[in-house]
Amino acid sequence: MSKVLIKGNEAVIRGALLAGCKNFFGYPITPASEIAEAAAYYFPLLGGTFLQAESEIGAINMVYGAASFSTRCMTASSSPGISLKMEGISYLAGAELPCVIIDVMRGGPGLGNIAPEQSDYNQIVKGGGHGNYRLITLAPNSAQEMCDLTMLAFELSDKYRNPAVVLADGIIGQMMEPVEFPEPVQVIPERPWAVRGTQDSHNLICSIQLDPDLLEKHNLHLQAKYAKMAKDEIRFEAIRCDDAEHIFIGYGIVSRILHSVVETLRAEGIKAGLFRPITLFPFPTPQFDAFAKDPKIKSLFVCELSAGQMVDDVRLAVNGKKPVNLHTRMGGNVPTVKEIVDKFKESR
Amino acid sequence: MKTTILQKPASFYDDFVLKGGTQTHNTHYCPGCGHGILHKLIAEALSDFNIQDRTVLISPVGCSVFAYYYFDVGNIQSAHGRAPAVATGYKRANPDSIMISYQGDGDLAAIGANEILQAANRGEQMTVFFVNNAIYGMTGGQMAPTTLIGQKSTTTPRGRTSQNEGFPLRMSEIIATLEAPVYVERVMLTDAKNIARTRKAVRKALKIQIDKKGFSFVEVLSACPTGWKMTPVNSKKWITDVLAKHFEPGVKKDESEDREPVITLHPQPHFDEFHELLDIKSLTDKIRGVKVPEVKPLADEIKIAGFGGQGILSMGYALANIAMGHRYQVSWLPSYGPEMRGGTANCSVKISDRRIASPLVDDPTVLVAMNKPSLKRFEQDVQPGGIILYDSGLIDTPPERTDLTVIGIPATDEADKLGSTKAANMIMLGAYAKLRGYLSEAYVCKALPMIIKNTMFRELNEQAFKRGMELVQ
């Protein structure tokens, strides 16, 4: 075992560089700034480039430019900054450019505050920009996963020619935990479509299709790609779900708290389990469908740091076959274990 | 007599296939439009400089959104106004390319005014061709940032007024005030003489980039007979008689002779060096030869609290690091968000022999209180049977709880005796270690200098840690 105690935000940059990322473009914002700071320090050391852009809009469009070439590139921000990037993200998705975007969510709406929230779920998982597009969305719940899922985001982003988002929250970004870092990725997949500016790559990167038939065809191609992701890329963690009668559902920091909730309830003899989506898109719908059909399971309990955004997907997936309870906190407040245990008992 | 054969430049496609339809030899531009002429001047230059195979051209939003129909180079189509940012990103990733940002007036001077200004100010190695026709052509003749006062457009049906829409922006003059740009010139596509001037400017701007000298900017006054509702002939006359009076042609800045090439080198270390360079060599790898005790069942939930500057966060960081070195699971969470008020600091550390579920500490098993407000705030949260360590030199009213272990440590006073108040946190760490009994003193002494990087306190920290242990005797 060879581990380093490190902040989630700093693990992101180590993971990115180990994944072969070469270009970072960002704009400072709390609670994501450590990512840009670490990038500013480490990217030049490893032969990459770091640039603090003039704006979030500038940063995401620089990513669009770099992604058109054949290197791995990324940006990082937090909720209000991500809102600003939405135009560029829609273009990236439309032009099918691989890149990684880190969103360390904070409180909203508007300027909100810098405390942890999970209220970017809809703008990341459901869209946020214009058009029919999807973003591969990975939700880490530890510093280790801030590294691992950043690396995975690069891999999936290349595999599907699609932007991938690591959707973290303020606590996961700020918390320090032991992280075991893998060896660097040495071979990056070929990108025959890239604009390398050489004789054999007079390629075109664009998202405009004036002909309705061609644009519909492009949309159908994108939808087929998303369907393939939904088939092949679902990731989740299930803890003590096998004999569970009550399934607790949360992602990011909430899933860690729910883990303690499950342990507490188990100690009281209540058969509780934790189900944590790691991919928010593709959403683990088949697993929820299985819960819906499982006669052992009496209820589902969703907890989120938002007014309840992921819960919509849970409810769609179980399709009314099981009661879905919800406990939410907002504004940067984080529920205690006892609070959730009490809410659960009230709901029974 | 010498014969010149006029032909299509090699940097254009033979057929404009992407354009679709049957007319694959014509452009999509209207009769009398300046884009076609400028395209040709650029394409000729790319061929003559032999840079076609390393050129990447950004097609903006506007009439030239389809520039990629024609240029047989690398093509990227970008969002409205963002071409300079896209070009920046591309050029940083591929410094050997020749990057052309081709933009219209709405794109460059309105929605993308910030992007162009910032790219120019950074002196990005790119060439910008700015087509100014004082109107939004693509969207059907709305006002542009360069529309003249009094000029009618579909969104200034009574003519532009300075009171309502402000004044037409002179972008070349603005760009020329910046330090970084090498060359800024305004030209116009009117008669043969001025087209020749434009040709010269296009070549000069590209040559500057080939020589890696930096940012160049060519503004081209260009006709939009459709948008202006004029004949092509009258349009050209209007440029000379009216448009050029407000947007005066000429060189606005030229430092091309004085500039040296700017070459940025990116050293590429070997993969074997990555972990070292990324500072991710683990503590256990660095500390050899110190045996740590066997892992025992443990579930410490520690809250450390005090004033900012008392080393609260670094005490927690050191403790978590040391416990990790003893093969325990750990987490460290700083006060963050709404908790950060009034100069107080606290952190939560969890140490366990098992996987840590929630890293948040709601009810600590151990409270380390370094000032009065912290003790007051967290005392009631401590679990029965737990431990409260408090700085008895700074806190005059001891904890009231009787259902747990309370130990006063005059940490600050003792630290002062050792030579620095700053070592109080390490005294508390020593006291904790002694009380809990699962940490190796030898390991801590070896690890501390690697964890707390400040060399000024290297010896002091070790002394303070040992003093803390003694105080619990």
Interface residues (C-beta under 8 A of the other chain):
Chain A: M1 S2 K3 V4 L5 I6 R14 L17 L18 K22 N23 F25 P31 Y42 P44 L45 L46 G47 G48 T49 L51 A53 E54 S55 I57 G58 A59 N61 M62 V63 Y64 G65 A66 A67 S68 F69 T71 C73 E87 G88 Y91 A95 G107 N113 I114 A115 P116 G170 I171 Q174 M175 M176 E177 P178 V179 F181 E183 P184 Q186 V195 R196 G197 T198 Q199 S201 H202 N203 L204 I205 C206 S207 I208 D211 I253 R256 I257 H259 S260 V262 E263 G331 G332 N333 V334 T336 V337 K338
Chain B: L18 G20 D53 R54 T55 V56 S59 V65 Y68 D72 V73 G74 N75 I76 Q77 S78 A79 R82 A85 V86 A87 T88 G89 Y90 K91 R92 A93 N94 D96 S97 I98 N114 E115 Q118 H266 P267 Q268 P269 F271 F274 H275 L277 L278 I280 K281 S282 L283 T284 D285 Y317 A320 N321 M324 R327 Q329 V330 S331 W332 L333 P334 Y336 G337 P338 I356 A357 S358 P359 L360 D362
